[in-house]
């Protein structure tokens, strides 16, 4: 029998090691499902959210609520990108509406965002002694961002093996992307299975009173719920 981290049998009591993971929690649908996936795998979760000047600050409120619902540690890091270069952080640029999903990378791409996020998460994970970093990256139903692809994530994991004290000491920090090869409908169905509170998630790039329903993120979410034959509880 296992109780409160202690394995109990007739003769001995052995303390079990707690697995720790840093989860990048934006407050969106994918990151919320990723957090619940990490919890299902038995990790003690340390949620990490970023305020980098994005328009959609409502997602930060959503992230905090989701972390509290799962009784996970939550930390908010605030910083400024060296240059704007994206319609998500520059209000002079328009967020694309009803654009064709093609190979062209849209203006909502934030230069090197996931490289920065993962680097900060790696520093946090190493200081905690965490074994994994979970990220809700997806390369199936996405806007074509190069830093959401599996080959990038594998490359970053190799970088951690070369450049961290943890790796030198014979351990490693694994980059986990449980949604990277799933389409949005599959992610939504997984959310239902895990009990993720999608009604509290925020996906819209605009960050106004209600979802705009025309930005990439809103449209991908709508398509996912339609394919999954489910209603979006956030609406």
TITITOR-124421 format. One record per atom (N, C-alpha, C): residue in three letters; x, y, z. Coordinates in steps of 0.2 Angstrom, whole numbers, padded with zeros to 4 digits, always signed. Example, Ala and Ser with C-alpha at 12.3 -4.5 7.8 and 13.67 -1.06 7.14 Angstrom:
TITITOR-124421
ALA+0066-0028+0039;ALA+0062-0022+0039;ALA+0066-0016+0039;SER+0064-0011+0035;SER+0068-0005+0036;SER+0064+0000+0039;
This chain:
TITITOR-124421
UNK+0004-0006+0000;UNK+0000+0000+0000;UNK+0004+0006+0000;UNK+0002+0011-0004;UNK+0006+0018-0004;UNK+0002+0023-0001;UNK+0004+0027+0004;UNK+0001+0032+0007;UNK+0005+0038+0008;UNK+0003+0044+0006;UNK+0007+0050+0007;UNK+0014+0049+0006;UNK+0016+0046+0000;UNK+0023+0046-0002;UNK+0027+0041+0002;UNK+0024+0036+0006;UNK+0027+0031+0009;UNK+0025+0024+0007;UNK+0029+0020+0005;UNK+0027+0013+0004;UNK+0027+0009+0010;UNK+0022+0006+0011;UNK+0021+0002+0018;UNK+0020-0005+0016;UNK+0024-0009+0019;UNK+0022-0017+0019;UNK+0023-0019+0026;UNK+0023-0025+0027;UNK+0023-0028+0034;UNK+0030-0027+0038;UNK+0035-0026+0034;UNK+0042-0025+0038;UNK+0045-0018+0037;UNK+0044-0014+0032;UNK+0048-0008+0031;UNK+0043-0002+0028;UNK+0046+0003+0029;UNK+0043+0010+0027;UNK+0049+0013+0022;UNK+0047+0014+0016;UNK+0052+0017+0012;UNK+0049+0023+0009;UNK+0053+0029+0009;UNK+0050+0035+0007;UNK+0051+0035-0001;UNK+0046+0037-0005;UNK+0046+0037-0012;UNK+0048+0044-0014;UNK+0052+0044-0020;UNK+0054+0050-0023;UNK+0049+0053-0026;UNK+0048+0060-0025;UNK+0043+0063-0029;UNK+0045+0066-0036;UNK+0042+0064-0041;UNK+0044+0067-0048;UNK+0042+0074-0048;UNK+0046+0078-0051;UNK+0044+0085-0051;UNK+0045+0087-0059;UNK+0040+0092-0061;UNK+0040+0094-0068;UNK+0038+0101-0068;UNK+0041+0105-0072;UNK+0039+0112-0073;UNK+0035+0112-0080;UNK+0029+0115-0079;UNK+0024+0115-0084;UNK+0023+0122-0087;UNK+0024+0123-0093;UNK+0023+0130-0096;UNK+0016+0131-0097;UNK+0013+0135-0093;UNK+0006+0136-0092;UNK+0004+0143-0095;UNK+0001+0143-0101;UNK-0001+0150-0104;UNK-0008+0152-0102;UNK-0012+0147-0100;UNK-0019+0148-0099;UNK-0023+0146-0105;UNK-0020+0144-0110;UNK-0024+0142-0116;UNK-0026+0134-0115;UNK-0030+0132-0120;UNK-0032+0125-0120;UNK-0027+0120-0120;UNK-0022+0121-0124;UNK-0017+0116-0125;UNK-0012+0115-0119;UNK-0011+0121-0116;UNK-0007+0121-0110;UNK-0010+0118-0104;UNK-0017+0119-0103;UNK-0021+0117-0098;UNK-0021+0109-0098;UNK-0022+0106-0104;UNK-0022+0099-0105;UNK-0015+0096-0104;UNK-0010+0100-0106;UNK-0003+0097-0104;UNK-0002+0097-0097;UNK-0005+0102-0093;UNK-0004+0102-0086;UNK-0007+0096-0083;UNK-0013+0094-0085;UNK-0017+0089-0082;UNK-0014+0082-0085;UNK-0011+0082-0090;UNK-0007+0076-0093;UNK-0001+0075-0088;UNK+0002+0080-0086;UNK+0008+0079-0082;UNK+0006+0077-0075;UNK+0000+0079-0072;UNK-0002+0077-0066;UNK-0004+0070-0066;UNK-0007+0068-0072;UNK-0009+0061-0073;UNK-0003+0056-0073;UNK+0002+0059-0075;UNK+0009+0054-0075;UNK+0012+0054-0068;UNK+0009+0058-0063;UNK+0012+0057-0057;UNK+0017+0063-0055;UNK+0017+0068-0059;UNK+0022+0073-0057;UNK+0019+0078-0052;UNK+0024+0080-0048;UNK+0022+0086-0044;UNK+0024+0092-0048;UNK+0018+0096-0050;UNK+0019+0101-0055;UNK+0021+0108-0052;UNK+0025+0112-0055;UNK+0027+0119-0054;UNK+0025+0122-0061;UNK+0020+0126-0060;UNK+0017+0129-0066;UNK+0021+0136-0067;UNK+0023+0137-0074;UNK+0027+0143-0075;UNK+0023+0147-0081;UNK+0021+0153-0079;UNK+0017+0158-0084;UNK+0021+0164-0085;UNK+0021+0167-0091;UNK+0025+0172-0093;UNK+0020+0178-0095;UNK+0022+0184-0093;UNK+0019+0190-0095;UNK+0025+0194-0099;UNK+0025+0193-0105;UNK+0030+0196-0110;UNK+0027+0202-0114;UNK+0022+0205-0112;UNK+0019+0211-0115;UNK+0014+0209-0120;UNK+0011+0203-0120;UNK+0006+0200-0125;UNK-0001+0204-0124;UNK-0004+0204-0129;UNK-0011+0208-0129;UNK-0016+0204-0125;UNK-0016+0197-0125;UNK-0021+0193-0122;UNK-0019+0192-0115;UNK-0019+0197-0111;UNK-0017+0196-0103;UNK-0022+0192-0100;UNK-0028+0191-0103;UNK-0033+0187-0099;UNK-0031+0180-0099;UNK-0026+0177-0103;UNK-0024+0171-0102;UNK-0020+0170-0096;UNK-0017+0175-0093;UNK-0013+0175-0087;UNK-0018+0173-0081;UNK-0023+0177-0081;UNK-0029+0176-0076;UNK-0031+0168-0076;UNK-0032+0166-0083;UNK-0034+0159-0083;UNK-0029+0154-0081;UNK-0022+0156-0082;UNK-0017+0151-0080;UNK-0017+0151-0072;UNK-0018+0156-0069;UNK-0018+0156-0062;UNK-0023+0152-0059;UNK-0029+0153-0062;UNK-0035+0149-0059;UNK-0034+0142-0060;UNK-0032+0140-0066;UNK-0031+0133-0068;UNK-0025+0130-0063;UNK-0020+0133-0062;UNK-0015+0131-0057;UNK-0018+0130-0050;UNK-0022+0134-0048;UNK-0025+0134-0041;UNK-0030+0128-0041;UNK-0034+0127-0047;UNK-0038+0121-0047;UNK-0035+0115-0046;UNK-0029+0114-0049;UNK-0025+0108-0048;UNK-0020+0108-0042;UNK-0021+0113-0038;UNK-0016+0114-0032;UNK-0009+0113-0034;UNK-0007+0116-0039;UNK+0000+0116-0042;UNK+0003+0123-0040;UNK+0009+0123-0039;UNK+0013+0129-0037;UNK+0013+0133-0044;UNK+0012+0140-0043;UNK+0012+0144-0049;UNK+0016+0150-0048;UNK+0020+0151-0054;UNK+0024+0157-0054;UNK+0024+0161-0060;UNK+0023+0167-0059;UNK+0023+0172-0065;UNK+0029+0176-0066;UNK+0032+0175-0072;UNK+0038+0179-0074;UNK+0036+0185-0079;UNK+0038+0191-0077;UNK+0037+0196-0081;UNK+0043+0199-0084;UNK+0043+0200-0091;UNK+0049+0203-0094;UNK+0047+0206-0101;UNK+0051+0210-0104;UNK+0050+0213-0110;UNK+0054+0211-0115;UNK+0051+0209-0121;UNK+0055+0207-0127;UNK+0060+0213-0129;UNK+0066+0211-0131;UNK+0070+0217-0134;UNK+0068+0221-0139;UNK+0064+0218-0144;UNK+0060+0222-0149;UNK+0053+0218-0149;UNK+0049+0222-0152;UNK+0042+0219-0153;UNK+0042+0214-0158;UNK+0041+0216-0165;UNK+0042+0211-0170;UNK+0036+0206-0171;UNK+0030+0207-0167;UNK+0025+0203-0168;UNK+0018+0206-0166;UNK+0013+0204-0170;UNK+0007+0208-0168;UNK+0004+0206-0162;UNK+0007+0201-0158;UNK+0004+0199-0152;UNK+0007+0204-0146;UNK+0012+0208-0148;UNK+0015+0212-0143;UNK+0016+0219-0146;UNK+0014+0220-0152;UNK+0014+0227-0155;UNK+0007+0229-0157;UNK+0004+0234-0154;UNK-0003+0236-0155;UNK-0003+0240-0162;UNK+0002+0241-0165;UNK+0002+0245-0171;UNK+0001+0240-0177;UNK+0002+0234-0175;UNK+0001+0228-0180;UNK-0005+0225-0179;UNK-0008+0223-0185;UNK-0015+0220-0184;UNK-0014+0212-0184;UNK-0018+0209-0179;UNK-0018+0202-0179;UNK-0022+0200-0185;UNK-0020+0195-0189;UNK-0023+0192-0195;UNK-0030+0189-0193;UNK-0035+0191-0198;UNK-0042+0188-0197;UNK-0043+0183-0202;UNK-0046+0178-0201;UNK-0048+0173-0206;UNK-0043+0172-0211;UNK-0037+0171-0209;UNK-0032+0170-0214;UNK-0031+0163-0216;UNK-0029+0162-0222;UNK-0028+0155-0225;UNK-0022+0151-0221;UNK-0024+0145-0219;UNK-0018+0142-0215;UNK-0014+0139-0220;UNK-0008+0142-0221;UNK-0003+0140-0226;UNK+0004+0139-0223;UNK+0009+0139-0227;UNK+0016+0138-0225;UNK+0019+0145-0222;UNK+0015+0150-0224;UNK+0018+0157-0222;UNK+0017+0158-0215;UNK+0022+0160-0211;UNK+0022+0161-0204;UNK+0019+0168-0203;UNK+0013+0168-0199;UNK+0010+0174-0198;UNK+0013+0179-0193;UNK+0010+0185-0193;UNK+0013+0191-0189;UNK+0013+0189-0182;UNK+0008+0184-0180;UNK+0008+0183-0173;UNK+0014+0179-0170;UNK+0018+0177-0174;UNK+0024+0173-0172;UNK+0028+0178-0168;UNK+0030+0176-0162;UNK+0035+0180-0158;UNK+0042+0178-0158;UNK+0046+0182-0160;UNK+0053+0180-0162;UNK+0056+0176-0156;UNK+0058+0169-0157;UNK+0061+0165-0153;UNK+0058+0164-0146;UNK+0051+0165-0146;UNK+0048+0164-0140;UNK+0049+0158-0136;UNK+0048+0152-0139;UNK+0048+0146-0136;UNK+0055+0144-0134;UNK+0060+0147-0137;UNK+0067+0146-0135;UNK+0068+0150-0128;UNK+0066+0156-0128;UNK+0066+0160-0122;UNK+0062+0156-0116;UNK+0056+0154-0118;UNK+0052+0151-0112;UNK+0055+0145-0110;UNK+0058+0141-0114;UNK+0061+0134-0112;UNK+0067+0135-0109;UNK+0071+0140-0110;UNK+0077+0142-0107;UNK+0076+0144-0100;UNK+0071+0148-0099;UNK+0069+0150-0092;UNK+0066+0144-0088;UNK+0062+0140-0091;UNK+0059+0134-0088;UNK+0065+0129-0086;UNK+0070+0129-0090;UNK+0076+0124-0089;UNK+0079+0127-0083;UNK+0080+0133-0082;UNK+0084+0136-0076;UNK+0080+0134-0070;UNK+0073+0135-0070;UNK+0069+0134-0065;UNK+0069+0127-0063;UNK+0068+0122-0068;UNK+0068+0115-0067;UNK+0075+0113-0064;UNK+0080+0115-0066;UNK+0087+0113-0063;UNK+0087+0115-0056;UNK+0085+0121-0054;UNK+0085+0124-0048;UNK+0081+0120-0043;UNK+0075+0117-0046;UNK+0071+0113-0042;UNK+0073+0106-0041;UNK+0077+0103-0046;UNK+0079+0096-0046;UNK+0073+0093-0050;UNK+0070+0096-0054;UNK+0064+0093-0058;UNK+0067+0089-0064;UNK+0064+0084-0066;UNK+0066+0079-0071;UNK+0063+0081-0078;UNK+0058+0085-0078;UNK+0055+0086-0085;UNK+0052+0093-0085;UNK+0051+0095-0091;UNK+0048+0101-0093;UNK+0042+0100-0098;UNK+0036+0101-0096;UNK+0031+0100-0101;UNK+0029+0106-0104;UNK+0027+0106-0111;UNK+0025+0111-0115;UNK+0020+0109-0120;UNK+0015+0113-0121;UNK+0009+0111-0125;UNK+0010+0113-0132;UNK+0016+0112-0135;UNK+0017+0113-0142;UNK+0014+0108-0146;UNK+0012+0110-0152;UNK+0008+0106-0157;UNK+0010+0108-0164;UNK+0011+0103-0168;UNK+0013+0104-0175;UNK+0008+0102-0180;UNK+0002+0100-0178;UNK-0003+0097-0182;UNK-0008+0103-0184;UNK-0012+0105-0179;UNK-0017+0111-0180;UNK-0013+0117-0176;UNK-0009+0120-0180;UNK-0005+0126-0177;UNK-0004+0131-0183;UNK-0001+0137-0181;UNK+0000+0142-0186;UNK+0006+0142-0190;UNK+0010+0137-0189;UNK+0016+0136-0193;UNK+0022+0139-0189;UNK+0022+0140-0183;UNK+0027+0142-0179;UNK+0033+0137-0179;UNK+0039+0139-0181;UNK+0045+0134-0181;UNK+0046+0131-0174;UNK+0045+0135-0169;UNK+0047+0133-0162;UNK+0042+0129-0159;UNK+0037+0126-0163;UNK+0032+0122-0160;UNK+0033+0115-0163;UNK+0038+0114-0167;UNK+0039+0107-0170;UNK+0043+0103-0166;UNK+0042+0096-0166;UNK+0045+0091-0162;UNK+0052+0091-0163;UNK+0055+0092-0170;UNK+0062+0092-0171;UNK+0066+0098-0167;UNK+0062+0103-0166;UNK+0065+0109-0162;UNK+0065+0107-0155;UNK+0060+0104-0152;UNK+0060+0102-0145;UNK+0065+0096-0144;UNK+0066+0092-0148;UNK+0071+0087-0147;UNK+0078+0090-0147;UNK+0079+0095-0152;UNK+0085+0098-0152;UNK+0087+0102-0146;UNK+0082+0105-0143;UNK+0083+0109-0137;UNK+0084+0104-0131;UNK+0081+0098-0131;UNK+0083+0093-0126;UNK+0090+0091-0126;UNK+0093+0091-0132;UNK+0100+0089-0133;UNK+0104+0095-0131;UNK+0102+0101-0132;UNK+0106+0107-0129;UNK+0106+0106-0121;UNK+0101+0105-0118;UNK+0101+0104-0111;UNK+0106+0099-0108;UNK+0107+0093-0112;UNK+0111+0088-0111;UNK+0118+0090-0111;UNK+0120+0095-0115;UNK+0126+0098-0116;UNK+0128+0104-0112;UNK+0123+0107-0109;UNK+0124+0114-0106;UNK+0122+0115-0099;UNK+0120+0109-0096;UNK+0118+0110-0089;UNK+0122+0106-0084;UNK+0122+0108-0078;UNK+0126+0104-0072;UNK+0122+0098-0071;UNK+0115+0098-0072;UNK+0111+0092-0071;UNK+0114+0086-0075;UNK+0115+0088-0082;UNK+0117+0083-0086;UNK+0124+0080-0085;UNK+0129+0085-0083;UNK+0136+0083-0081;UNK+0136+0078-0075;UNK+0131+0079-0071;UNK+0130+0075-0065;UNK+0127+0068-0066;UNK+0125+0067-0073;UNK+0123+0061-0075;UNK+0115+0060-0075;UNK+0112+0066-0074;UNK+0104+0066-0074;UNK+0102+0069-0080;UNK+0096+0070-0081;UNK+0094+0074-0087;UNK+0087+0077-0086;UNK+0086+0082-0090;UNK+0079+0086-0090;UNK+0076+0084-0097;UNK+0070+0081-0096;UNK+0067+0079-0102;UNK+0062+0084-0104;UNK+0061+0085-0111;UNK+0056+0090-0114;UNK+0050+0085-0116;UNK+0045+0086-0112;UNK+0039+0082-0114;UNK+0033+0087-0117;UNK+0031+0084-0123;UNK+0026+0088-0127;UNK+0021+0083-0129;UNK+0016+0081-0124;UNK+0012+0076-0125;UNK+0006+0077-0131;UNK+0006+0083-0133;UNK+0001+0085-0138;UNK+0004+0086-0145;UNK+0010+0086-0146;UNK+0014+0088-0152;UNK+0011+0085-0158;UNK+0009+0079-0158;UNK+0007+0075-0164;UNK-0001+0074-0164;UNK-0005+0078-0160;UNK-0012+0077-0160;UNK-0015+0083-0163;UNK-0021+0081-0166;UNK-0025+0087-0169;UNK-0029+0090-0164;UNK-0032+0096-0165;UNK-0036+0099-0160;UNK-0042+0095-0157;UNK-0045+0091-0161;UNK-0051+0087-0159;UNK-0048+0082-0154;UNK-0042+0079-0156;UNK-0040+0074-0151;UNK-0038+0077-0144;UNK-0035+0083-0145;UNK-0033+0087-0138;UNK-0039+0088-0134;UNK-0045+0090-0137;UNK-0051+0092-0134;UNK-0054+0085-0131;UNK-0054+0080-0134;UNK-0056+0073-0132;UNK-0052+0071-0126;UNK-0045+0072-0126;UNK-0041+0071-0121;UNK-0042+0075-0115;UNK-0044+0081-0116;UNK-0046+0086-0110;UNK-0052+0083-0107;UNK-0057+0081-0110;UNK-0063+0078-0107;UNK-0061+0072-0103;UNK-0056+0068-0106;UNK-0054+0062-0102;UNK-0051+0063-0096;UNK-0047+0068-0096;UNK-0043+0070-0090;UNK-0046+0075-0085;UNK-0052+0077-0087;UNK-0056+0082-0083;UNK-0053+0089-0083;UNK-0050+0091-0088;UNK-0047+0098-0088;UNK-0052+0103-0089;UNK-0052+0108-0085;UNK-0058+0113-0085;UNK-0057+0118-0091;UNK-0059+0116-0097;UNK-0058+0120-0103;UNK-0063+0127-0102;UNK-0068+0126-0098;UNK-0072+0133-0097;UNK-0068+0138-0094;UNK-0062+0137-0091;UNK-0058+0142-0088;UNK-0052+0144-0093;UNK-0051+0141-0099;UNK-0046+0142-0103;UNK-0047+0148-0108;UNK-0042+0152-0110;UNK-0043+0157-0114;UNK-0038+0156-0120;UNK-0041+0157-0126;UNK-0036+0155-0132;UNK-0036+0161-0137;UNK-0040+0166-0137;UNK-0041+0172-0141;UNK-0035+0176-0141;UNK-0032+0178-0147;UNK-0026+0182-0147;UNK-0028+0190-0145;UNK-0034+0192-0145;UNK-0036+0198-0144;UNK-0036+0200-0137;UNK-0038+0196-0133;UNK-0039+0197-0126;UNK-0044+0202-0123;UNK-0049+0202-0127;UNK-0055+0207-0125;UNK-0060+0203-0121;UNK-0066+0206-0121;UNK-0071+0204-0117;UNK-0074+0197-0119;UNK-0074+0195-0125;UNK-0076+0189-0128;UNK-0071+0187-0133;UNK-0071+0180-0135;UNK-0066+0178-0141;UNK-0068+0181-0147;UNK-0063+0183-0151;UNK-0065+0187-0158;UNK-0068+0182-0163;UNK-0066+0175-0162;UNK-0068+0170-0167;UNK-0065+0171-0174;UNK-0061+0175-0175;UNK-0058+0176-0182;UNK-0050+0175-0182;UNK-0047+0176-0176;UNK-0040+0175-0176;UNK-0038+0167-0177;UNK-0032+0166-0178;UNK-0030+0159-0179;UNK-0031+0154-0173;UNK-0030+0157-0167;UNK-0031+0153-0161;UNK-0038+0151-0160;UNK-0043+0156-0161;UNK-0050+0155-0160;UNK-0052+0150-0165;UNK-0050+0151-0172;UNK-0053+0147-0177;UNK-0050+0140-0176;UNK-0044+0139-0174;UNK-0042+0132-0173;UNK-0046+0128-0167;UNK-0047+0132-0162;UNK-0051+0130-0157;UNK-0058+0128-0159;UNK-0061+0132-0163;UNK-0068+0131-0165;UNK-0068+0125-0170;UNK-0063+0124-0174;UNK-0063+0118-0178;UNK-0062+0112-0174;UNK-0058+0112-0169;UNK-0057+0107-0165;UNK-0063+0104-0161;UNK-0067+0109-0158;UNK-0073+0107-0155;UNK-0078+0104-0160;UNK-0078+0107-0166;UNK-0083+0105-0171;UNK-0081+0098-0173;UNK-0075+0096-0174;UNK-0073+0089-0176;UNK-0074+0084-0171;UNK-0073+0087-0164;UNK-0074+0082-0159;UNK-0081+0081-0157;UNK-0086+0085-0160;UNK-0093+0085-0160;UNK-0095+0087-0152;UNK-0091+0092-0150;UNK-0093+0094-0143;UNK-0094+0102-0143;UNK-0097+0104-0138;UNK-0098+0112-0137;UNK-0092+0114-0133;UNK-0090+0120-0135;UNK-0085+0124-0131;UNK-0088+0127-0125;UNK-0086+0124-0119;UNK-0089+0127-0112;UNK-0087+0134-0111;UNK-0081+0136-0114;UNK-0079+0143-0113;UNK-0084+0148-0116;UNK-0088+0146-0121;UNK-0092+0150-0124;UNK-0099+0150-0121;
